[in-house]
């Protein structure tokens, strides 16, 4: 494509590359969804068919490396980079193992130059990488996996629990998916740093966001910016007035939902987030909160606490559609919440887990101005105190290991 003699040939290779990338994704991930939805739709007209469906395991991380490859093709077509002709460098770019199955979704413009240049071992970066790996393991093993046990118990038996317990189950899932996915990202970033490579940041303390727009600047950043650069802006972005901004925002969130999985639940999850963010799009307040909350202060104001609580509540409500396996079970779960039992004491109160979550939130809060929570934790304290903290994390990881919950985003 980069050596094409004219624009027509260049465009031909571009669309061929895009079609092949999306073709694999469409066949493996969405074929069954579309034929099943079609069969179900025409059944309402009295026509019954038994479509042939694929019975294969979805390739791990297919959505991630499809977008990874698409960004490379698009950037060459747009002239942002030149095609990589060194087979080894290109192979490392498409199969760099820390990010292969669950991101971050890298850009060729960011990763390829790092692969091409000679790197020397950097002790400071290596230590920082190990620290981030440790924090990622803590988030995955101690927070996410422990939350998963209770979230699974409550979601799988939703009809047996009170409304207040169902709320607790949704909150546990919110921390499970955050600890799980951001924990994986920390491990990936830390591992890459050991090799002298900086990957794109993927999380920036999203649950401390004061509105939904800020949440989406801090959650799965590599995917959000991918959609911004390769879909939202080409669609016209926010230059065409309110109607265009509303239309493009809905497209982005619906596609984002569909990217996560071939299910109406993910589409509703995307639709809800589009609704949440719509007031800030219409009134042009979506870039009000650009810095971290309570920057330079120990504690937030009451207004900030209220804003963070409201944003977290809306996010948790949307996660119900993400976690449940069908729309029926999602609406059943929600109707269970909004019942008289909502105002009773939860029937399931895991005290140890609540204590762990409290400690986790405190550490994240005081480390929120860094790249990851413990990046500079205790840096001014005596060495013995800092090492005691690291050993405490290691001991906690060993103590709570054993649940062995699969990474959620491996399925995408």
Backbone torsions as a table, in degrees:
resi	resn	phi	psi	omega
1	UNK	NA	-42.1	-178.4
2	UNK	-69.9	-21.2	179.5
3	UNK	-98.2	8.2	-177.7
4	UNK	-60.4	141.2	-175.0
5	UNK	-79.8	-22.6	176.3
6	UNK	-147.9	170.7	-173.8
7	UNK	-64.5	-32.1	-178.2
8	UNK	-65.3	-44.7	179.0
9	UNK	-68.1	-39.5	178.6
10	UNK	-60.1	-42.5	-179.9
11	UNK	-66.8	-36.5	178.4
12	UNK	-60.3	-49.4	-179.8
13	UNK	-65.4	-34.5	179.0
14	UNK	-62.4	-51.5	-177.1
15	UNK	-70.0	-29.4	175.1
16	UNK	-64.9	-43.5	179.7
17	UNK	-64.6	-44.6	179.9
18	UNK	-63.5	-41.7	-178.6
19	UNK	-64.7	-39.6	179.7
20	UNK	-65.9	-45.0	179.3
21	UNK	-59.8	-51.4	-177.9
22	UNK	-72.3	-27.1	179.9
23	UNK	-62.6	-47.2	178.2
24	UNK	-60.4	-43.9	-179.8
25	UNK	-63.3	-43.9	-178.3
26	UNK	-63.7	-42.6	-178.2
27	UNK	-67.9	-51.3	-174.2
28	UNK	-72.5	-35.4	-170.1
29	UNK	-102.6	-32.3	-170.1
30	UNK	-116.6	-10.6	-176.7
31	UNK	-57.8	-51.0	-177.8
32	UNK	-60.9	-38.6	-179.0
33	UNK	-63.0	-45.4	-176.3
34	UNK	-69.2	-43.6	-178.5
35	UNK	-69.4	-35.4	178.4
36	UNK	-67.9	-42.2	178.9
37	UNK	-64.7	-38.5	178.4
38	UNK	-64.4	-46.1	179.8
39	UNK	-61.6	-40.4	-179.8
40	UNK	-67.5	-37.6	-178.5
41	UNK	-65.1	-46.9	-176.5
42	UNK	-76.5	-14.3	176.0
43	UNK	-65.1	-26.8	177.4
44	UNK	-69.5	-17.3	177.2
45	UNK	-94.3	4.9	178.8
46	UNK	90.4	5.2	179.6
47	UNK	-101.5	125.8	-177.9
48	UNK	-118.8	123.4	177.8
49	UNK	-129.1	156.8	175.7
50	UNK	-115.7	86.8	-175.7
51	UNK	-66.7	151.0	175.9
52	UNK	-77.1	132.1	-179.1
53	UNK	-121.8	155.1	178.0
54	UNK	-75.2	135.6	176.2
55	UNK	-118.5	64.7	179.2
56	UNK	-128.6	155.1	177.1
57	UNK	-76.7	133.4	179.8
58	UNK	-64.1	124.9	178.5
59	UNK	-54.8	132.7	-177.2
60	UNK	-60.6	130.1	174.0
61	UNK	70.2	20.1	-174.1
62	UNK	-60.7	-35.9	-179.8
63	UNK	-66.3	-35.1	-177.9
64	UNK	-68.9	-52.6	-175.0
65	UNK	-77.4	-16.0	171.9
66	UNK	-67.0	-46.7	179.1
67	UNK	-68.0	-34.7	176.5
68	UNK	-58.5	-47.4	-179.9
69	UNK	-70.4	-36.5	-179.6
70	UNK	-63.6	-40.7	-179.0
71	UNK	-62.6	-36.3	178.9
72	UNK	-63.5	-46.8	-178.6
73	UNK	-64.5	-45.4	-177.9
74	UNK	-64.7	-40.7	-179.3
75	UNK	-65.5	-34.6	175.9
76	UNK	-68.0	-44.6	-178.8
77	UNK	-61.3	-38.3	-179.6
78	UNK	-80.5	-6.1	178.6
79	UNK	80.3	17.6	-179.5
80	UNK	-78.5	-30.0	176.3
81	UNK	-138.7	166.5	173.1
82	UNK	-98.9	153.7	179.5
83	UNK	-61.1	136.7	179.0
84	UNK	-80.8	119.2	-176.1
85	UNK	-102.5	-4.3	174.0
86	UNK	-85.7	114.4	-174.0
87	UNK	-60.2	-39.8	-178.3
88	UNK	-65.8	-47.2	179.7
89	UNK	-61.2	-42.0	-180.0
90	UNK	-65.8	-40.1	-179.9
91	UNK	-63.8	-40.1	177.6
92	UNK	-63.9	-39.0	-179.3
93	UNK	-62.6	-46.0	-175.5
94	UNK	-81.4	-16.6	-175.2
95	UNK	-130.7	27.1	179.1
96	UNK	-61.0	112.9	-163.1
97	UNK	-60.9	-33.0	-178.2
98	UNK	-62.0	-29.8	-174.7
99	UNK	-110.3	8.9	-169.1
100	UNK	-65.2	-39.8	-171.0
101	UNK	-101.3	-20.4	-178.2
102	UNK	-148.8	29.7	173.4
103	UNK	76.9	-169.2	5.4
104	UNK	-60.2	155.3	177.5
105	UNK	-77.9	106.5	-174.0
106	UNK	-84.3	161.6	174.4
107	UNK	-109.2	143.1	177.2
108	UNK	-61.1	-35.6	-178.8
109	UNK	-64.7	-22.6	-178.2
110	UNK	-98.2	-42.4	-172.2
111	UNK	-88.0	-42.8	-174.9
112	UNK	-58.0	-44.9	178.6
113	UNK	-59.9	-32.1	178.6
114	UNK	-70.3	-36.6	179.2
115	UNK	-69.1	-37.0	-174.1
116	UNK	-72.5	-29.3	-175.4
117	UNK	-89.0	154.4	179.2
118	UNK	-70.7	137.1	-179.5
119	UNK	-121.2	139.2	175.4
120	UNK	-109.0	152.3	179.9
121	UNK	-63.6	130.2	-179.5
122	UNK	-118.8	109.1	-175.1
123	UNK	-59.1	-43.5	-177.9
124	UNK	-62.8	-43.5	179.3
125	UNK	-66.6	-37.8	-179.7
126	UNK	-63.9	-43.1	178.6
127	UNK	-63.1	-42.6	178.8
128	UNK	-62.7	-39.6	178.0
129	UNK	-64.1	-43.5	178.5
130	UNK	-62.5	-37.5	178.5
131	UNK	-64.0	-40.6	-180.0
132	UNK	-70.2	-35.6	175.8
133	UNK	-62.2	-43.0	179.7
134	UNK	-60.2	-44.6	-179.3
135	UNK	-67.7	-36.2	177.2
136	UNK	-64.7	-40.9	177.7
137	UNK	-64.5	-39.6	178.0
138	UNK	-61.7	-45.2	-179.4
139	UNK	-62.7	-39.3	-178.0
140	UNK	-74.2	-53.5	-170.7
141	UNK	-78.5	-43.8	-173.1
142	UNK	-87.3	-39.1	-176.7
143	UNK	-93.9	-60.0	-172.9
144	UNK	-64.2	-49.2	-175.2
145	UNK	-67.5	-34.7	177.7
146	UNK	-71.1	-39.5	175.8
147	UNK	-64.0	-36.0	-177.5
148	UNK	-60.6	-38.6	-178.4
149	UNK	-59.1	-45.7	-177.8
150	UNK	-78.2	-37.5	178.0
151	UNK	-62.3	-44.1	178.9
152	UNK	-62.9	-42.7	-179.4
153	UNK	-60.2	-43.4	-176.6
154	UNK	-75.5	-45.0	-178.6
155	UNK	-67.4	-35.5	-177.9
156	UNK	-76.9	-15.7	179.3
157	UNK	-130.9	42.8	-172.1
158	UNK	-57.8	-33.2	-177.4
159	UNK	-68.0	-14.4	-177.1
160	UNK	-97.7	-2.5	-174.5
161	UNK	-114.6	156.0	179.0
162	UNK	-72.5	165.5	178.9
163	UNK	-58.7	-40.4	-179.2
164	UNK	-66.1	-36.0	178.4
165	UNK	-69.0	-35.9	177.8
166	UNK	-64.3	-38.0	175.3
167	UNK	-60.0	-44.9	179.0
168	UNK	-61.0	-38.9	178.6
169	UNK	-62.9	-40.9	178.7
170	UNK	-66.4	-37.7	178.0
171	UNK	-65.9	-41.4	177.8
172	UNK	-60.5	-39.9	179.4
173	UNK	-66.7	-36.9	178.4
174	UNK	-58.4	-42.9	178.7
175	UNK	-75.8	-30.2	176.9
176	UNK	-62.0	-50.9	-175.2
177	UNK	-69.1	-31.7	176.7
178	UNK	-69.2	-49.4	-179.9
179	UNK	-63.2	-37.4	-178.2
180	UNK	-67.3	-54.0	-173.4
181	UNK	-77.3	-44.8	179.4
182	UNK	-70.6	-29.3	175.7
183	UNK	-64.0	-43.9	177.4
184	UNK	-61.2	-43.6	-179.2
185	UNK	-62.0	-40.7	177.8
186	UNK	-61.3	-42.8	179.8
187	UNK	-64.0	-41.5	179.9
188	UNK	-64.6	-47.3	-179.2
189	UNK	-63.9	-42.5	-180.0
190	UNK	-64.7	-42.0	179.6
191	UNK	-64.0	-43.8	179.0
192	UNK	-62.2	-37.1	-178.8
193	UNK	-65.4	-29.2	175.6
194	UNK	-60.9	-29.3	178.6
195	UNK	-93.5	7.7	178.2
196	UNK	80.9	18.4	-178.1
197	UNK	-115.9	132.2	178.1
198	UNK	-99.4	117.5	175.7
199	UNK	-90.0	164.5	179.4
200	UNK	-65.8	140.0	176.9
201	UNK	-67.3	140.5	-175.6
202	UNK	-113.9	-23.8	-179.6
203	UNK	-138.6	144.2	179.8
204	UNK	-140.9	61.3	176.8
205	UNK	55.2	58.7	-173.5
206	UNK	-64.0	-28.9	-177.5
207	UNK	-76.8	-1.2	172.2
208	UNK	-98.7	15.4	-178.4
209	UNK	-75.1	147.5	-178.2
210	UNK	-97.6	-9.4	172.7
211	UNK	-155.8	170.3	-174.7
212	UNK	-67.2	-35.5	178.2
213	UNK	-60.3	-42.9	178.1
214	UNK	-65.8	-38.8	178.8
215	UNK	-55.9	-44.6	-177.3
216	UNK	-77.5	-9.8	169.3
217	UNK	-85.0	-12.4	-175.8
218	UNK	-114.8	-11.2	-177.9
219	UNK	-107.3	130.1	178.0
220	UNK	43.1	58.6	-171.6
221	UNK	-59.7	-38.0	-176.9
222	UNK	-65.6	-32.1	177.7
223	UNK	-77.6	-43.0	-179.1
224	UNK	-60.1	-43.6	-178.9
225	UNK	-72.9	-29.3	176.4
226	UNK	-62.0	-48.7	179.3
227	UNK	-63.5	-37.2	179.3
228	UNK	-62.5	-47.0	-172.7
229	UNK	-80.4	-33.8	-172.7
230	UNK	-106.6	-4.7	179.3
231	UNK	-133.1	-53.7	-174.8
232	UNK	-63.3	-50.2	-178.7
233	UNK	-67.0	-45.5	175.9
234	UNK	-59.8	-27.7	177.6
235	UNK	-75.0	-8.8	-179.3
236	UNK	121.2	-12.2	178.4
237	UNK	56.6	-130.2	-177.4
238	UNK	-112.9	21.8	-175.9
239	UNK	-86.9	-13.0	-171.8
240	UNK	-102.4	20.5	179.6
241	UNK	94.4	178.3	-173.7
242	UNK	-60.4	-46.7	-176.0
243	UNK	-59.1	-43.5	180.0
244	UNK	-65.3	-39.6	178.6
245	UNK	-63.4	-41.9	179.6
246	UNK	-64.6	-48.2	-179.5
247	UNK	-59.6	-48.3	-177.4
248	UNK	-65.7	-36.4	179.0
249	UNK	-65.0	-43.6	178.2
250	UNK	-63.3	-40.6	179.2
251	UNK	-60.0	-46.1	-177.7
252	UNK	-59.9	-47.0	-175.5
253	UNK	-73.4	-34.4	177.5
254	UNK	-68.8	-41.1	176.8
255	UNK	-65.3	-38.6	178.1
256	UNK	-61.5	-43.4	177.1
257	UNK	-61.2	-44.0	-178.8
258	UNK	-68.2	-31.3	176.7
259	UNK	-60.4	-36.6	-177.1
260	UNK	-69.9	-32.1	-179.6
261	UNK	-179.9	154.0	179.7
262	UNK	-83.8	77.2	-176.9
263	UNK	-156.1	145.1	176.9
264	UNK	-64.6	-26.3	178.4
265	UNK	-60.3	-43.6	-179.5
266	UNK	-68.9	-34.1	179.0
267	UNK	-67.8	-42.5	176.5
268	UNK	-63.6	-39.0	177.1
269	UNK	-59.4	-43.7	177.7
270	UNK	-66.1	-40.6	-179.9
271	UNK	-62.6	-42.6	179.5
272	UNK	-61.0	-43.9	179.9
273	UNK	-65.8	-33.2	175.4
274	UNK	-65.4	-40.4	177.2
275	UNK	-63.5	-42.9	-178.4
276	UNK	-58.7	-41.7	-172.3
277	UNK	-84.5	-12.0	-172.7
278	UNK	-59.2	-43.4	178.5
279	UNK	-55.8	-41.0	-179.2
280	UNK	-71.0	-27.4	176.6
281	UNK	-71.7	-45.9	-177.0
282	UNK	-66.1	-43.1	-176.7
283	UNK	-93.9	9.0	174.0
284	UNK	57.6	42.0	178.5
285	UNK	-114.4	15.1	-174.6
286	UNK	-71.7	-10.2	177.3
287	UNK	-117.5	30.0	179.7
288	UNK	-71.5	-43.7	-174.9
289	UNK	-106.4	85.8	-177.7
290	UNK	-94.4	-31.9	-179.9
291	UNK	-91.2	169.1	179.4
292	UNK	-69.2	148.0	-177.3
293	UNK	-61.6	143.2	177.1
294	UNK	50.4	45.6	-178.0
295	UNK	-60.3	129.3	178.7
296	UNK	78.6	3.8	-179.1
297	UNK	-119.8	158.3	177.6
298	UNK	-79.0	-37.9	-172.9
299	UNK	-129.4	151.3	177.9
300	UNK	-82.7	165.5	174.3
301	UNK	-79.7	169.1	178.0
302	UNK	-62.0	-37.4	178.9
303	UNK	-63.1	-41.3	179.1
304	UNK	-67.6	-38.0	177.2
305	UNK	-62.2	-44.2	179.3
306	UNK	-62.6	-44.1	-179.1
307	UNK	-63.5	-43.3	179.5
308	UNK	-66.5	-40.1	179.5
309	UNK	-63.6	-42.7	179.9
310	UNK	-65.3	-44.9	179.2
311	UNK	-62.4	-43.0	179.4
312	UNK	-64.2	-40.8	179.5
313	UNK	-61.9	-44.8	178.7
314	UNK	-63.0	-40.1	-179.5
315	UNK	-65.6	-43.3	179.4
316	UNK	-61.4	-41.1	178.8
317	UNK	-60.2	-43.3	179.7
318	UNK	-67.1	-33.3	179.6
319	UNK	-61.1	-24.6	179.8
320	UNK	-58.6	-41.5	178.6
321	UNK	-69.1	-33.6	179.9
322	UNK	-67.6	-38.1	-172.8
323	UNK	-83.6	-37.1	-176.2
324	UNK	-75.0	159.6	-171.8
325	UNK	-94.0	-10.6	178.5
326	UNK	-153.3	162.4	178.3
327	UNK	-63.3	-35.6	179.8
328	UNK	-61.2	-45.1	-179.9
329	UNK	-69.8	-31.4	177.8
330	UNK	-65.7	-47.9	-180.0
331	UNK	-68.5	-33.2	175.3
332	UNK	-63.0	-41.1	179.2
333	UNK	-63.5	-44.9	-178.0
334	UNK	-67.0	-40.8	178.4
335	UNK	-64.9	-31.2	176.1
336	UNK	-66.7	-34.7	178.2
337	UNK	-66.8	-49.0	-176.3
338	UNK	-85.3	64.6	178.3
339	UNK	-132.7	167.8	-179.7
340	UNK	-56.1	-27.4	-178.5
341	UNK	-70.9	-4.2	176.7
342	UNK	-61.7	-28.4	-174.6
343	UNK	-99.0	20.3	175.4
344	UNK	-104.9	167.8	178.2
345	UNK	-73.5	132.6	179.6
346	UNK	-53.2	141.0	-179.3
347	UNK	-80.7	-8.2	-179.2
348	UNK	-131.0	110.5	-179.7
349	UNK	-127.8	91.2	179.4
350	UNK	-77.3	99.3	-172.3
351	UNK	-64.2	-40.0	-179.4
352	UNK	-62.7	-43.5	-179.8
353	UNK	-65.3	-40.7	178.7
354	UNK	-63.7	-36.5	176.6
355	UNK	-65.4	-44.2	178.7
356	UNK	-60.6	-42.8	179.9
357	UNK	-63.9	-38.4	179.3
358	UNK	-63.3	-45.1	178.9
359	UNK	-63.0	-42.5	-179.2
360	UNK	-60.8	-45.7	-178.9
361	UNK	-63.9	-40.3	-179.8
362	UNK	-62.9	-45.3	-179.8
363	UNK	-64.2	-42.8	179.4
364	UNK	-63.0	-40.3	-178.2
365	UNK	-62.1	-47.9	-176.3
366	UNK	-77.2	-11.1	176.3
367	UNK	-108.2	12.7	-170.4
368	UNK	-68.5	-16.0	-179.7
369	UNK	-92.3	2.8	179.2
370	UNK	-103.0	176.5	177.7
371	UNK	-66.5	-36.5	171.5
372	UNK	-145.6	162.1	-162.9
373	UNK	-58.1	-37.5	-175.6
374	UNK	-105.6	21.4	-178.6
375	UNK	-56.1	-40.8	179.8
376	UNK	-128.4	25.4	-176.5
377	UNK	-65.1	124.1	176.3
378	UNK	67.6	20.7	-174.8
379	UNK	-63.9	-26.3	-180.0
380	UNK	-95.3	-0.8	-179.8
381	UNK	-87.7	163.7	176.7
382	UNK	-56.9	147.8	-176.6
383	UNK	-55.3	-39.3	-176.0
384	UNK	-62.9	-34.8	179.2
385	UNK	-70.0	-42.4	-179.9
386	UNK	-63.5	-42.8	179.6
387	UNK	-68.7	-33.4	176.8
388	UNK	-62.5	-38.6	177.8
389	UNK	-64.5	-44.6	179.2
390	UNK	-62.7	-42.1	179.5
391	UNK	-65.1	-35.2	177.8
392	UNK	-62.5	-39.7	177.6
393	UNK	-64.4	-43.8	-179.2
394	UNK	-62.3	-45.4	-179.8
395	UNK	-61.8	-41.9	178.7
396	UNK	-61.8	-39.8	179.6
397	UNK	-62.1	-43.5	179.6
398	UNK	-69.4	-38.2	-178.5
399	UNK	-64.1	-39.3	-174.2
400	UNK	-99.8	3.2	176.7
401	UNK	-69.6	152.6	177.7
402	UNK	130.9	-25.2	179.9
403	UNK	-69.6	-36.1	175.8
404	UNK	50.3	53.2	176.1
405	UNK	-80.4	136.5	179.5
406	UNK	-67.8	146.6	174.9
407	UNK	-60.5	128.8	-176.1
408	UNK	-59.8	-43.1	-172.6
409	UNK	-78.8	-1.6	174.0
410	UNK	-63.8	-27.2	-177.4
411	UNK	-75.5	-11.2	-177.4
412	UNK	-97.6	NA	NA
